[in-house]
Structures are given as C-alpha cells and as structure tokens.
Amino acid sequence: MPDKPKVGFYWCASCGGCEEAIVDLAEDILGVLDAVDIVFWPCAMDFKKSDVVALPDGSIAATFLNGAIRSSEQEEMARLIRRKSRRLFAFGSCAHLGGIPSLANLFSREQLLRYIYEDAPTLVNERKNRPQLEYEDEGHTLSLPELRHVVRSLDQVVAVDYYLPGCPPTPKLAKAALTALLEGQLPPPGAVLAPDVALCNECPRKETKPTTLAFTEFVRPQQKLLDPKLCFLAQGLVCFGPATRSGCEAVCPQGGMPCSGCFGPTSRVKDQGAKMLSSLCSNISSKEVSEINRALAGIPDSVGTLYRYGLAKCLLRRKVNLPGTGKD
C-alpha cells in the first residue's frame, strides 16, 4: 500500500481562527485524517521543530501556513517549512495579505515596544524593563525571537504556491483545497483558491445595489437602524463588496454586517484599499470641500478601514521614518 501524502499545518502571527477553520471541517476532518499523514501540526498535536528538521527536503506534500511574518522565529520556520514542502499554501488573510497584524506597520518597532512596555496606561513597569533577546541564568541561555521591523505576508518571505483567502477561510474552501490536493486537481501555481469575481456577485442584497451612488455621509453599523434587505452602500455604510473577492458565501452580509474585505482583491485590482477609497470619494455627492470633509469624517480610522487585512501588500506598505531621527 503506498504511503499517504504528508501534510503539515503551522501558524505564525495570527489569532488562531485559521486553525479553527480546519477543526470546523467537523466530520469531514475524519476523511482528511484517513487520507493524509499529518507530520506537523503543533497547535493540535505534539510535534517539535526537530521533527520537521529531520524530514528530507521536499518530503511534505503540502503545508498550510497561516499568519503573517513578524518575528525572526516565524521567518525561520517559514523558510524551513518551504524547504521541506513541495507545495506551500498561504492559509488565511494574514498569510495572504499581512492581515490585521500588518496594521502594526503604521508604527516603528521602537514605538510599539515603548508603548507596550513603558507607556501603556494599564502598565506598571517602573524600571521600564523589556524582554531581552538573550538571558543567562546558572549557565543556561534563554533566547527569544526578535521582532522584525515590518510585518510581512508569507510571499514576501518565501515563495507561495497557493492562496486560501479569508479571515478565516471557510470550511468549504478548506475542504475544496484539500480535495483538489489529494485528487491532483490543483490549478497552476500562484492561484487564489476562490472565485475571481467581486463579493457583490454572491451577496443576498445585490438586487438592491444602486447603479449610481451619491454619498452625503458615511455611518457605521451601530449608528443607524439598517434595512435588512437594502444594499449597505445605499445606506451609507462602507462595504467592501465591490473591491473584494467572493467565495466566503457572503457570511457577513447575511449576518447583517457589511463586508470588511478579508478575502482580498480580485486579480484585476492592484490595491484593494485604493480601489475602495477611489470608489467612495468619487461617489460623494457634494463638490464642496467642507461637505466632503464632513462626509469623510464618518470614516474615522481610514487606514484601519481601507487596509484592515492588506496593509503589508498595499502600494505604500508601511510608514518610513526619515534618516537621522533615531527611529527604525
């Protein structure tokens, strides 16, 4: 009987929701476990880094890696897993686009560390101690990972074969990817394993989407009693449906919330946030500066709204400090 294909799962800078997406396969996971040999899944099973190191290069058929790359350890593991895996899947928004962790790119590393360990209002740290990269005690040396200067998507560190978008990917997409892998039916490398059309295509409110928009204000969901059937854009909410890839089954709109863009852009969009910003601004009804500013004030966190999941992959990527300022 031939050996079952070896499969791995790993996470880097993420929340754990992508691991839950695998568990959410429910009874389907039993078929997966029967069809593959899981050789690395430290979140769920007792595997060590040494187990992966001992494997021959290219011996893992596929690894599904979720999370952005923030630390030296995550970068090291990404490179190790890439070397051991014939196929590497960027699993979820953080690996695909940088995700919410990449919003940290709005700040320098020094700003982050200073706030977390010195200036946070809930913190008591009179000596302003910070974690050290190395600490020796009784002849033993403890080493900690180093934070990199920027948060990166997986493909900004190593080559990626396939992308499974979403925060997290739906169990349906995860099952389809695993099935395609086992049946040898994967598309050419580089593919995003979700439909290449806008989310509006599968939104239950698509019939009420206006052909033209004329925004006078933008509101957030908690500020207005919403019509449960009317397009969110028609009600003045920022909905990323027109700028976001479909495949999530419109779970947020079906739950009464506008799309926030976690599936990333379609192949025809270079910068998801820029496309959405262009669409919103071009459809503000007034041409008066004061009224335009009043409308845009309804989006108080513009970067967090427009690049909630994709700051690492946007055209500007991060804030850069001027040379000579003493900040990274």
C-alpha positions as CSV (number, residue, x, y, z in Angstrom):
1,M,0.0,0.0,0.0
2,P,1.5,3.4,-1.0
3,D,2.4,5.9,1.7
4,K,-0.2,8.5,2.4
5,P,0.8,12.1,1.4
6,K,2.4,14.0,4.2
7,V,0.7,17.3,5.2
8,G,1.6,20.0,7.7
9,F,-0.2,22.9,9.4
10,Y,1.6,25.8,11.1
11,W,0.8,29.3,12.3
12,C,2.8,32.5,12.7
13,A,1.4,35.9,13.6
14,S,-2.3,35.2,13.7
15,C,-5.2,34.8,16.1
16,G,-5.9,31.1,15.8
17,G,-9.1,31.4,13.8
18,C,-7.5,29.6,10.8
19,E,-6.8,26.6,13.0
20,E,-10.4,26.7,14.0
21,A,-11.3,26.6,10.3
22,I,-9.6,23.2,10.0
23,V,-11.4,21.9,13.1
24,D,-14.7,23.3,11.6
25,L,-14.5,20.7,8.9
26,A,-16.3,18.7,11.5
27,E,-16.9,15.1,10.4
28,D,-15.1,15.9,7.1
29,I,-11.8,16.1,9.0
30,L,-12.1,12.4,9.7
31,G,-11.8,11.8,5.9
32,V,-8.8,14.1,5.8
33,L,-7.1,12.3,8.7
34,D,-7.7,9.0,6.9
35,A,-6.3,10.2,3.6
36,V,-3.1,12.0,4.7
37,D,-0.3,11.6,7.2
38,I,-0.1,14.8,9.3
39,V,3.6,15.2,10.1
40,F,3.4,18.7,11.7
41,W,0.6,20.5,13.5
42,P,2.0,21.8,16.8
43,C,-1.3,23.6,17.6
44,A,-3.2,20.3,17.8
45,M,-0.6,17.6,18.1
46,D,2.7,17.1,19.9
47,F,5.2,17.9,17.1
48,K,8.5,19.7,17.5
49,K,10.7,21.7,15.2
50,S,13.2,18.9,15.3
51,D,10.6,16.6,13.7
52,V,10.5,18.9,10.7
53,V,14.2,19.4,10.5
54,A,14.7,15.6,10.4
55,L,12.4,15.2,7.3
56,P,14.0,15.1,3.9
57,D,13.7,18.3,1.8
58,G,10.5,18.2,-0.3
59,S,9.1,15.3,1.6
60,I,5.9,17.1,2.8
61,A,3.3,17.1,0.0
62,A,1.8,20.4,1.3
63,T,1.9,22.7,4.2
64,F,-0.9,25.1,5.1
65,L,0.7,28.0,6.9
66,N,-1.4,30.8,8.4
67,G,-0.3,34.1,9.9
68,A,1.9,37.0,8.9
69,I,5.6,37.1,9.5
70,R,6.5,39.4,12.4
71,S,9.5,37.7,14.2
72,S,12.8,36.1,13.4
73,E,11.4,32.7,14.6
74,Q,8.4,33.0,12.2
75,E,10.7,33.8,9.4
76,E,13.0,30.9,10.2
77,M,10.0,28.5,10.4
78,A,8.6,29.8,7.1
79,R,11.9,29.1,5.4
80,L,12.3,25.7,7.0
81,I,8.7,24.7,6.0
82,R,9.2,26.0,2.5
83,R,12.3,23.8,2.1
84,K,10.5,20.7,3.3
85,S,7.3,21.2,1.4
86,R,6.6,20.6,-2.3
87,R,3.6,22.9,-2.1
88,L,3.0,25.8,0.4
89,F,-0.4,27.3,0.9
90,A,-0.8,30.8,2.4
91,F,-3.8,30.0,4.5
92,G,-6.0,32.9,5.5
93,S,-5.8,36.7,5.3
94,C,-2.7,37.2,7.5
95,A,-0.5,34.8,5.4
96,H,-2.1,36.0,2.2
97,L,-2.1,39.8,2.7
98,G,-0.5,40.5,6.1
99,G,-3.8,40.7,7.8
100,I,-4.7,42.7,10.9
101,P,-1.1,42.2,12.3
102,S,0.3,44.2,9.5
103,L,-1.5,47.3,10.8
104,A,1.5,47.5,13.1
105,N,3.4,48.8,10.1
106,L,1.8,52.2,10.9
107,F,4.4,52.4,13.7
108,S,8.1,51.8,14.0
109,R,9.3,48.8,16.1
110,E,10.6,51.2,18.7
111,Q,7.2,53.0,19.0
112,L,5.5,49.6,19.5
113,L,7.9,48.4,22.2
114,R,7.9,51.7,24.0
115,Y,4.2,51.8,24.2
116,I,3.7,48.1,25.2
117,Y,6.4,48.0,27.9
118,E,6.6,51.7,29.0
119,D,3.7,53.9,28.2
120,A,0.6,51.8,28.2
121,P,-1.9,53.3,30.7
122,T,-2.7,50.0,32.3
123,L,1.0,49.1,32.8
124,V,3.1,49.1,36.0
125,N,6.8,48.9,34.9
126,E,8.8,51.5,36.9
127,R,12.1,50.2,35.6
128,K,10.9,50.1,32.1
129,N,12.1,46.6,31.6
130,R,11.8,45.0,28.2
131,P,12.3,41.4,27.1
132,Q,15.9,40.7,26.2
133,L,16.9,38.6,23.2
134,E,19.2,36.5,25.4
135,Y,19.3,35.9,29.2
136,E,21.7,33.7,31.1
137,D,20.9,32.0,34.4
138,E,23.1,29.4,36.1
139,G,24.9,28.5,32.9
140,H,21.7,28.3,30.8
141,T,20.9,30.7,28.0
142,L,17.4,31.6,27.1
143,S,16.8,33.0,23.7
144,L,13.8,34.9,22.5
145,P,12.7,35.7,18.9
146,E,13.4,39.2,17.6
147,L,10.7,41.4,16.2
148,R,11.3,42.4,12.6
149,H,11.0,46.0,11.6
150,V,7.9,45.3,9.5
151,V,5.1,42.7,9.3
152,R,5.2,40.8,6.0
153,S,2.8,38.5,4.2
154,L,4.1,35.0,3.6
155,D,5.0,35.5,0.0
156,Q,7.2,38.5,0.9
157,V,9.4,36.0,2.7
158,V,9.2,32.7,0.8
159,A,7.7,31.5,-2.5
160,V,4.0,30.5,-2.1
161,D,2.2,28.1,-4.4
162,Y,-1.4,28.7,-3.5
163,Y,-3.5,31.2,-1.5
164,L,-6.6,30.4,0.5
165,P,-8.1,33.8,1.4
166,G,-10.4,34.7,4.3
167,C,-10.4,35.6,8.0
168,P,-10.6,32.7,8.3
169,P,-11.1,30.7,5.1
170,T,-14.4,29.0,5.1
171,P,-14.5,25.2,5.8
172,K,-16.0,24.8,2.3
173,L,-12.9,26.4,0.7
174,A,-10.5,24.5,3.0
175,K,-12.2,21.2,2.1
176,A,-12.1,22.0,-1.6
177,A,-8.4,22.8,-1.4
178,L,-7.6,19.6,0.4
179,T,-9.7,17.6,-2.0
180,A,-8.0,19.2,-5.0
181,L,-4.6,18.4,-3.5
182,L,-5.5,14.8,-2.9
183,E,-7.0,14.3,-6.3
184,G,-4.2,16.1,-8.1
185,Q,-6.7,18.7,-9.5
186,L,-5.0,21.9,-8.3
187,P,-4.8,24.8,-10.7
188,P,-1.4,26.3,-11.8
189,P,0.8,27.6,-9.0
190,G,0.1,31.2,-7.9
191,A,-3.7,30.8,-7.9
192,V,-6.0,32.1,-5.3
193,L,-8.4,29.3,-4.5
194,A,-11.6,31.3,-4.5
195,P,-13.8,32.7,-7.3
196,D,-12.2,35.7,-9.2
197,V,-15.3,37.8,-9.1
198,A,-16.4,40.5,-6.7
199,L,-18.3,39.6,-3.5
200,C,-21.3,41.6,-4.7
201,N,-21.9,38.7,-7.1
202,E,-22.9,36.4,-4.2
203,C,-24.4,39.0,-1.8
204,P,-28.1,38.4,-1.0
205,R,-28.6,42.2,-1.2
206,K,-27.2,42.6,-4.8
207,E,-30.5,43.2,-6.4
208,T,-30.9,46.4,-4.3
209,K,-27.4,47.8,-5.2
210,P,-27.9,51.2,-6.9
211,T,-26.5,51.8,-10.3
212,T,-25.3,55.2,-9.1
213,L,-24.4,56.4,-5.6
214,A,-24.4,59.8,-4.0
215,F,-23.0,59.7,-0.6
216,T,-23.7,62.6,1.8
217,E,-22.4,60.9,4.8
218,F,-20.8,57.6,5.9
219,V,-22.1,55.8,9.0
220,R,-21.0,52.8,11.0
221,P,-23.4,49.8,11.6
222,Q,-24.1,50.8,15.3
223,Q,-25.1,54.4,14.3
224,K,-28.1,53.6,12.2
225,L,-31.1,51.3,12.2
226,L,-30.4,49.3,9.0
227,D,-32.8,48.0,6.4
228,P,-32.1,44.2,6.4
229,K,-32.6,43.9,2.7
230,L,-31.1,47.0,1.2
231,C,-27.5,47.2,-0.1
232,F,-25.2,48.5,2.6
233,L,-23.6,51.1,0.2
234,A,-27.1,52.5,-0.5
235,Q,-27.4,53.1,3.3
236,G,-24.1,55.0,3.6
237,L,-22.0,52.2,5.0
238,V,-18.5,51.3,3.8
239,C,-19.0,47.8,2.3
240,F,-16.0,46.3,0.6
241,G,-18.1,44.0,-1.6
242,P,-17.2,45.8,-4.9
243,A,-13.4,45.5,-4.1
244,T,-13.3,42.1,-2.6
245,R,-13.1,38.6,-4.0
246,S,-16.1,36.3,-3.5
247,G,-16.0,32.8,-2.0
248,C,-17.0,33.4,1.6
249,E,-20.7,32.8,0.8
250,A,-21.3,36.4,2.0
251,V,-21.5,35.4,5.6
252,C,-21.1,38.9,6.9
253,P,-23.9,40.5,4.8
254,Q,-26.1,37.6,5.7
255,G,-25.4,38.3,9.3
256,G,-26.3,42.0,8.9
257,M,-22.7,43.4,8.6
258,P,-21.0,44.9,5.6
259,C,-18.1,43.2,4.0
260,S,-14.7,44.3,5.5
261,G,-12.6,42.9,2.8
262,C,-10.9,39.8,4.3
263,F,-10.9,37.8,1.1
264,G,-8.6,40.4,-0.6
265,P,-8.9,41.8,-4.1
266,T,-9.7,40.1,-7.3
267,S,-6.9,39.7,-9.9
268,R,-8.0,42.9,-11.6
269,V,-7.3,45.1,-8.5
270,K,-3.8,46.3,-7.8
271,D,-4.5,47.9,-4.4
272,Q,-7.7,46.9,-2.6
273,G,-7.8,49.9,-0.3
274,A,-7.0,52.4,-3.0
275,K,-9.8,51.0,-5.2
276,M,-12.3,51.3,-2.4
277,L,-11.1,54.8,-1.5
278,S,-11.5,55.9,-5.1
279,S,-14.9,54.4,-5.3
280,L,-16.1,56.1,-2.1
281,C,-14.7,59.5,-2.9
282,S,-15.8,59.6,-6.5
283,N,-19.4,59.0,-5.3
284,I,-19.6,61.7,-2.7
285,S,-22.4,63.9,-4.0
286,S,-21.1,67.3,-3.0
287,K,-18.1,69.1,-4.5
288,E,-17.7,71.5,-1.6
289,V,-14.6,70.9,0.5
290,S,-16.4,71.4,3.8
291,E,-19.1,68.9,2.9
292,I,-16.7,66.4,1.5
293,N,-14.7,66.6,4.8
294,R,-17.9,66.2,6.8
295,A,-18.8,63.0,4.9
296,L,-15.2,61.6,5.2
297,A,-15.3,62.2,9.0
298,G,-17.7,59.3,9.1
299,I,-14.7,57.1,8.4
300,P,-12.6,58.0,11.5
301,D,-10.0,55.2,11.0
302,S,-9.3,55.4,7.3
303,V,-6.3,53.2,7.2
304,G,-7.8,50.6,9.6
305,T,-11.0,50.6,7.4
306,L,-9.3,50.5,4.0
307,Y,-6.4,48.3,4.8
308,R,-7.7,46.2,7.7
309,Y,-6.4,43.0,6.1
310,G,-3.9,44.1,3.5
311,L,-1.5,46.8,4.6
312,A,1.5,44.6,4.1
313,K,0.6,44.2,0.4
314,C,-0.6,47.7,-0.4
315,L,1.4,50.0,-2.6
316,L,2.7,52.0,0.4
317,R,3.2,49.1,2.8
318,R,4.5,50.9,5.9
319,K,5.4,54.2,7.5
320,V,9.0,55.2,6.9
321,N,10.9,57.5,9.3
322,L,13.4,60.0,7.9
323,P,17.1,59.2,8.3
324,G,18.8,60.6,11.3
325,T,15.7,60.5,13.5
326,G,17.0,57.6,15.6
327,K,13.9,55.6,14.9
328,D,13.6,52.5,12.7
